[in-house]
Amino acid sequence: MLKITLPDGSVREVAPGTTPADIAAAIGPGLAKAAIAARVDGELRDIGRPLEADAQLALVTARDEADALELARHDFAHILAEAVQALFPGTQITFGPATDDGFYYDFAPKDRPFTEEDLPAIEAKMREIIAADKPLRREVIDRDTLIAQWHAAGETFKAEWAAELPQGEELTVYHSGDGWYDMCRGPHLASTGKLDPQAFKLTRVSGAYWRGDQKNAMLSRIYGTGWLNKKQLDVHLMRLEEAAKRDHRKLGAEMDLFHLQQEAHGSVFWHPKGYIIWRALEAYMRRAIDEAGYREVKTPQVMDARQWEQSGHWGKYRENMFVIPDEVPNVEDEGPLVSDDAEWMALKPMNCPAHVLIFRQGIKSYRDLPLRFYENGCCHRNEPHGALHGLMRVRQFTQDDAHIFCREDQIVEEVRAFCALADRIYKDFGFTYSIKLALRPEKRFGTEDVWDKAEEELRNAVAAAGLNTPDYGWEELPGEGAFYAPKLEWHLTDAIGRTWQVGTIQSDRVLPERLDASYIGEDGERHRPVMLHRAIFGSYERFIGILIEHFAGRFPLWLAPVQAVVATIVSDADDYARDVVEKLRAAGIRAETDTRNEKINYKVRDHSLAKVPNLLVVGRREADEGTVALRELGKEGQSVLSVDDVIDRLAKEARAPDMR
């Protein structure tokens, strides 16, 4: 008999081959109906998979939302693939994972790429499969048998993948009823009918390369969103609709903030209005770091490959680096541009090694620490073209980057102070946030003792800052740290409930060792400093993208590129409008005139689309009385005020939060 321990500590003795579904039924009919899967010694498994040994068992229901969504989305992906092959015979299947809000599947169509016109028919077929309530059955299968079956079915992509899986690994397939199957580790729900047929929607079609390699075949990828019930789906679709309205690429064009184009893949062309936002953020951050005791530095864009080898980035990160030959290109003949003897350099993907080199200039004493070096550092990372996304993922970006070199006994206080600084800054922008601790990854530098110590220091610092509580969403994330250090992450929540990982601080003992950074301790001996890598915005580009979407383009007045426009009703008021603008500018308010020969309703609509926060309308009466009719973005009606009253009203709000 097997001993199965339940979450309440009770133990049940059952025969080998008993399933979690059997145990749920023995406990009661309500649980038997509600249980959809099981955790066996922490591993998520099918509810009908037999137990093989003594184990800890927890039954999973829809209340365990994260697990339930993962299962449902995985099932939706399989049902999508089954539906496509039923509708389009000869289509080959490849991969179909669950995602953060749904699922996708990559196909090799027989005749033509899929289009969005195909989606309604595929959705209808998926609902047929769900209504059929087909059992989803797991089968362990011999490798050679499976490969032969895939070849016989014309599934060359699946056969290739099965052949490359590690020898000795257990291969499994899942059957949908008695016909369709797919190679999959699982787990899955017991049957297709466990899904809500109204809780999914196919959203779009795109191209994708087999195994993400541009040298391989182009596939058709069908995306969908999947949920536990229609109510969840409706909420998500409403959020998507709102997110589309807030898309920073769309608003960036409408507000004339920036653009991107193929001549500079992944790099941003900032227009004057967009760069005003950048400069306001840069000035704000400079005041914050000056007050916090940082020293601003500037480091080279290009460094010798040997420096990156010594830091470890050449081995761990080279595929994301732009490398440059350190020789004059061949311009005389048809030979190669670069010789085989060229030395190599690289555009910096990060600032940290350069900051270590600054620290190493001159002898440092324990009395000099902590040293806080800050840089608005422009970096380049060789991101794949297909991964680029507006301001959110770029190749050239500028970090609000800093590195704190400190003694062991200073770590907790430095991290606590950073937590307080980040808290103040995020609240100035109106964000709430959660804080996470990303722990050691599988591939890493450093000993276990060093990682144990670094992780515990970050825990202690967050506790000292009072942030390790449910109010701040405190959570630890195994395996998600950098290769050289654990890190704290700040996840901001925006106006429509999305989260963005932005700020970070990492406690690093590896890089100072690799780059031979040291200081003279109180004992007269050389010691290694600890290096804290930290950022609050993350990158200016991405943070501005987040702000555009968070505020839907309606920036707080201090960040608005144009804070007020004085618009005329008649040309007789043009000179008065210019006088008002001069007074606004003298008070530090970014103001422009609109004296175009257009109707005032047209001007109001035009500046509303441009998200100008204040429109000051003037005509003959306002010019005679020294007043303006103030229209505030998003508010009904207008207020007639004197120019001085308007300036008093706007001037304070037009200053950054730290200067009020």
N, C-alpha and C positions, 0 to 999 in steps of 0.2 A: 504494500500500500504506500501511496505517496502522501507526504505531509505538506499540506498547502496552508500557508499562514496568510490570513486576511488582514486588512489595515487596522482593524480593532484589536489585533493580537490573538484572536481566536484561531485555532488550528483545526482543519478538517482533513480526515484521512480518506483518500479516494483511490480507486484503482487506476493503474497506468492506462492511458488512453482517454481518461476523462477530460472533457473540454471545459474551458471557463463558462461556456453557455450552460453546461450541465450543472455547474456549481451555482450559477445565478438562478437556475430553475429550482434547485434544491432550497435556496434561501427564500424564494417567494416569487409568485407570478408577476408582480409589479417589476421587480428587478430583472426577471427574465425578459420582459418586454422592453425595458429601458436600456439594458446593457448592449453596447454596440461593438465593443472591443475589450481588450484586457491588457494590463501591464503585468508581465511575468518577469520577476526580478528586475523591474524597471524598464524592460523592453516592451514596446507596443506591439501587440500581436492580434491576429484574427480571433474573434470570439469562439470560432469553431475549431481552432488548432489544438490537437491533443497535448496534454501535459506529459512531459517525459521524466521529470524528476521532482524532488522536493523543491518548493519555490515559494517566494512571496508573491501574492496575487492581489491586484487591485482591478476591479471591474470599471470600465470606462462607459460613461453615459453622455448624452448631449450636454449635460451641465459642465462636463470637462471640455470646454469649448475649443481650446487650442488643439487637443487631440482629435475631437470630433470633426473640426474643420479640415484638418490634415487628411483624415480618412475620406471625407466627402469629396474633397478636391481631387484626390488621387483617383477615386472612383469615376468622377466626372471626366477626367482625362482619358481613362480606359474606354468609357462609353463613347466619348468623342471619336476615338480611333476606330472602335467597332462600327459606329454609324457611318464614318467616312468610307470605310472599306465596303460596307454594304451598298452605299450609294454610288461609289466610284470604283468598280472592280479593277484590279490591277494596280491600285495604289499600294505602295510599300510603306510600312510603319517604321519609325525609328525610336524617338524618346518622347515621353510625356509626363513631366513632373508637376507637382503642386507648386504654387507660388504664394506670395504673401497675401494675395486677395483672390486667387483663383487657380488657373491651370493653363497649360498649353500643350500642344502636341505637334511634332514635326513630321511631315509626310513627304514622300517622293511620289508625286502624282504620275500616272501613266501617260496622260495626254497633254495636260496643260496645268499651269499653276492655279491654285484655288484663288477665288476672289471673294469679296464680301457679299456678292450676290448669291453665293452658294450657302451662306450661313443659315438663312431661314429653313431651308430643306434639311440641313444637318441637324439643327435644333429639333425639328419635328421628329426626325429619326431617333435622336437621343431620347426623346420623351416616350417613344414607342418601346425602346429597350428598357427604360426604367419601369414602365407600366407592365412589362412582361415579367417583372420580378425574377430575373434569372439568378440562380445561385452563383456566387463568386467562389470558386474552389481552387485551393492551393495544391500544386503538385511539385514534388521534388523530381528532377529529371536528369538523366545522364547527359553529360556535355556532348558527346559525339552524336547521341540520338537527337538532341535538340538542334545541333548545327545541321544535321542531315534534314531534319524537318523544315528548318528555315529555308535551306536551299531548295528543297522540293516544292515549297510554297512560293518560290521566287522572291523571298525576303532576304536580299543580299546584304542589306545594312544590318539587320538583326544577326545574320550569320557571322558577319565580320566582328560585331561587338561580342557575341558569345565566345568566339574563338580567342579573343584577347583577354577575357576575364582570367584571373589567377587560377593556376592549376590547384585543385583541391578545394576550391570554393564551391559551396553548395549552390547549385543552380535551381531556380524555381520558376514556374510559370503559373499564371492565374487564368482559369477558364471562366468564361461568361456563358453559363448554360452548358450545352453539349458541343458548341461549335467554336466560336472565336476565342483566341487566347493571346496572351502577351507575356514576354519575359519580364519578371518583376520580383523584387524582394518582398513587396507587400509592406504593411498589412492592408487589408481591404475590409469593407463591410460584408455582412453575410450574404447579401443579395442586392441586385440593382434597385429593387423596390424599397430599400431602406432610405433612398434619397427622395427629397422633395422635387418633383418634376418641374415646379415653378420657381426653384431656388437657384437657377443658373441662367446665364446668358452668354452667348458667343459674341465677342466684342470686335475683333479685328483680325486681319490676315497680314502677314509680312513674309519676307524672304529670310532664310537662315541657312548658313552653310553647315553641312554635315560635320559634326564634332567641332563646330566653331572655327574651322580652318578655311580661309578663302581659296585654298587650292582644291578643296573638295567640292562635291556636287551641291548645287543650290536646291534647297528644300522649301516647301510651303509650311509656314508655322501658323496655326490657328490658335488664337488666344480666347479664353473665356474667364468669366468670374463665377465663382460658385460659393454657396452659403448653405446654412442648415435649413433655412425657411425663406419664404417669399418676403417677409417683413425685413429680414436682414439684407436681402438682395435689393429691395426698394431703397433702403437707407443708403446702401453703397452706390447705387446708380444716381441718386440725388447728389451724393458727394462728388461723384465723377463729373456730373453736369456742372456743379459749382466749381470744381477744380478746372474744368475746361474754360470757364469764364475768367478764371484767375491765372491761366497759363502765362508764365512770365515772358515767353517768347511772343505771344500775341500782344500782351500789354506793352512789352518793350518796343514793339513796332508802332503801336498806336500812340504811345507817349514819346516816341522819338528818343529812346534811351540808348539803344545799341543795335548792332546787327552782327550776323556771322555770315561768312561766305567761303566757298571752296578754296579760294586762293590762300586761306590760312585756316586749315581744318583745326577746329577745337580752340581757336584763339578769338578773342572778342574785340570788335571795333566799337569803342565807346564813343557815343555822340556827346556833344556838350552837356545836354541835360542829364544824361546818365552819369557822366563823370562828376557832375555836381554832387550827386548822391555818394559816389565813391569818396570824393574829397571830404564831405561832411563826416562820413564814417571814419576815414583816416584821421582827421583832426580830433574827433571824439576819442578814438582809441589812443592816440598819442597823449592826450591829456590824462587818460586813465593810467597808462603805463608810466608816465612821468611821475604821477602822484604815488604810484606803487613802488618806485625805486628802481625802475629798469633803465638800462643804458642802451640807446638805439645805435645799431651798427649797420654796415652795408658790406656785403660780401660778393665775390665774383660769380658770374653766371656759368663759367666753364672752368672745370678743374681736371687735372691729369687723371687718367684711368687708375694709376697706381694708388692715388688717394682713395678712390672708391673701392679698390681691392682691399686696402688696409681697413677701411671702415666696415667692410662686409657687404656693402650694397652691390658690388659688381657680381658677386656670386648669388645673392638672394633676390636681386631686384633688376638685373640688367635688361630683361625683356621689356621693362617699362621705361628705359632710359634712351635718350637720343645721344648717340655716340658720334664723335667728330674726329676725322683724321687730323693729326698734328703735323701736316705738311702742306705745301703749296700744291693745289690740284694740277694735273697734267693739262696743259693747254696747247701743246705743240703738235701732237699727232693723234692717231686714232686709237691709241692704247688706252688702258684703264685710267680713269680719273685719279685713282689712289693706288699707290704701289703696295706690294706685299710687305714692305718694310715700314709702313707708316706706324707711328706711335698713335695711341688713341686717347682722346679726351672725352668728356661727357658734359652736356648741359645738366645743371644740378636738378635732381628731382625733389630735393629737400635741402634745408639750410644747416642741419645739425653738424655735419663734419666741419664745415667752414667756421662755425662758432667755436668748435673745439680748438681750431687752429688759432683763433684770436685769443682764447683763454691761455694757450701755451706760450704766447709772447710775453716774455719776462717771467720772473719768479713770483709765484703767488704764495701768500701766507694764509694760515687758518684765519687770521684776523681780517683778510680781504673778503672772506665768504660770508654770506652768499653773494655771488655775482650774477646779475640778471641781465642777459643780453637779449635785446629785442630787435627784430627786423621785419619790415614790410617786404618780405622776400619773394621775388618773382621766381617761380619754379616751372619746370617742364616735365611732363610725364607722357610717355608714348602710349596713349590709350588707343585701342582699336577704333576705327572710324565708326563702326556700328554701335559702339558704346557711348559715343558723344551725345550730349543732350543739353542744348541751350547753354545756360550759365551753370547748370547743375553738375555737369561732367565735361571738363574741358582739358585741353592739353597744356595750355599756358595759364597759370593762375598765380595769384599773390596771396601769401599766407600772412596772417597777423601772428608771426611766429616768434617764440622766445624760448631761451634755454637758461635754466637756473642751475648754476654750479654751486653745490653746497656740501657741507659736512654731513656725516651720518646723523648727528644729533640735531640737525636743522631740518631734516626732510619733512617730518610731520607738520611742523609749523609753516613751512613754505607752501606745502600742499593745502593746508587749511586756509592760509591767506589767499591762495589762488581761488579756492572754492568761494570765498567771500567776494572776491573781485568779480568772478563770473556771475555769481548770483545778482550782484548789483547791476551789471551790464545787461543781462537778459531781462531783468525786470524793467529797466529803462526802455526796452523795446516792447514791453507788454507780453513777453513770453512766459508761460509756465514750462517746467521741464522735469524730466526724471534723470536720475544719475545711475550709471552702471559701472561695474568693475569688470573689465575684460582680462581674463586670466591667460596663463601661458599657452601658446599654440604648440602643435606637434613639432614643427620645425622651428628651432630657436637656438640662440647662443646662451651660454651661462649654465652654471650648475643648479641643481634642484634647491640647494640651500640659499643661493642668491635669489632665486625666484620666490621661494617661501618668504624670505625677508622683505623683498620689494612689494609683494602682494599685501602682506600684513601691514606695512607702513601706509599704504594707500587706504586700507580699511580704517586704520586708526585716525588718519587725517580727516576722512569723511565723517567719522564719528565725532571728532573734535569740532567739526563745522556744523554738527547737528543735522546732517543730510542723509544719514543711513536709516531712513524711516519710510514707512509706506507712503507718507505724504509726498515724498520725492521719488517714489517708484524705485527704491533701492533694489538692485538685483545684481547678481554675479553671473558672468557669461563665460563658461569654460571654453578654452581654445581660441578665444577671439582677440588675444593680445597681439602686440607687434612681435617680430622675431627677436627683438632685443630687450623688451620690457613689457610688464603689464601696464594697463592704462585705465584711467577713469574717463568715462564718456558722458557728455551731456546731450540728452535727446529732447529737443524743443518740440512743443505741441503748438501747431498753428491754429488759425481762426476756424478752420473746418475740421479739426481733430486729427490731422496727419502729424506724424512725428518725423523729425529730421535730426540725425546725429551730426552735431556741430563741434562743440568744444571738446578738448581732451587734455589730459596731463599724464605723462608717462614717467615712471621712475626707472632710470637706466644706469646700470653699473657696467654694462658691456662696452659701450662706445668709448668711455674714458680709458678703459683698459686697452682696447684695440688701437686707439690713437695716442696712447701714452700721455694722457693729461694727469697732472699731479700738482699738489701744493705741499708746502712745508708745514707740518703740524706743530703743535705746542711742544712736542718732544724733540723737535729738530729733525725728524725723519720725513721722507717723502710719503704722501698718502694719495690715494685716488679720490677725486671728488665724485659725488653722485650727480648725475645730469638729469634734470627734470625737463622734459620736452612738453611744451604747452601752447595751446591756441584757444581762442574764444570764438572768433568768427569762423575759424576753420580756413576758409579762403574768402576773399572779398567778393569774387564772382558768385560763388554759390550762396553766400549770405545775402547778397543783393537779390538774387533770384528768389530766395525764400521770403525776403521782405516784400518783394513785389506781389507774390502770391498770398502771403499772410494778410497784407493790407488791401489786396485786390487793386493795387495801383494807387489807392487813396492814402498816401503816406502821411504820417504825422507832419505837422507844418514844418518842423525843423529839418526834415529830410526831403520835403517836396522840392523838386528842381525849380519850379516857378511857384512862389508862395502867393502871389496875387497878380491878377491882370486887371488893368483899368481899361474898360471898354466904353467907347463912345456911342451914343445914340445918334448924334448928328455931328457933322464936321465942325460946327461952330464950337464944339467942346474939345477939339483936339489939343489946343494949347493948354487948357486946364488939365486934361488927362496927363500931359507930359509933366506939368508942374506937380501933380499928385504923385506920379511915379518917382520923381526926384526926391520928394519928401520921404516916401516909403524906403527908397534905397538908402537915404541918409540915416534912417533908423535901423538899418541892417536887414531889411526885408527884400528878398529877391522878387522884383516886380517888373512887369512889362506892360506896354500899351498895346491896345488893339484899336487902331483908327481906320480899319478897312471900311470900304464903302459897301457894307453888308448890313442887313437888318439885324437888330439886337437879338432877336430870337435865334438867328443862325449863329451868332457869336456865342450866346449862352450854351447852345447845344455843342458847338465845336470845343469850347473850353471844358465842358463837362466830360466829353469823351477823352480829352487830354488829362483829366483828373486834376485840374487846377483847383486848389482848395478854396480860394476866395476870388470872386469876381466882383469888381467895383464898377458899377454902371454909372456913367455920368452923361448928362445932357445940359441944355441951357440953364434949367432951374438949378441943378447941382452946381454949375459953374458960378452962377450968380450968388448962391447961398453958401458956398464953400463946403458943400457936403458931397457924399457919395451914397449910392444905394448898394448896400452890401448883400451879396448872395453867397451863401456858404454851401459848398458841395455836399449834396445829400440831404439838404434841408429845404423845406418848403418856404416860400415867401422871401421877403427881403427886409433889411433894416436900413433906415435912412440915418446916417451918422455924420458928424463932422469929421474932417480929415484927421484931426488930432485924436479924436476918440477911436477911430479905426486903427491908427498907429498904436495907441495904448493897448488896444485889444489884441493886436497881432504881434507886437514886438516881443513880448515875453514868451509866447508860444513858439515864436520863430527861432528862439535860441535852443540849443541842445539841452537835454535834461540836466546835465551836470553843471550848466552855466546859469540856471535859473535862480 
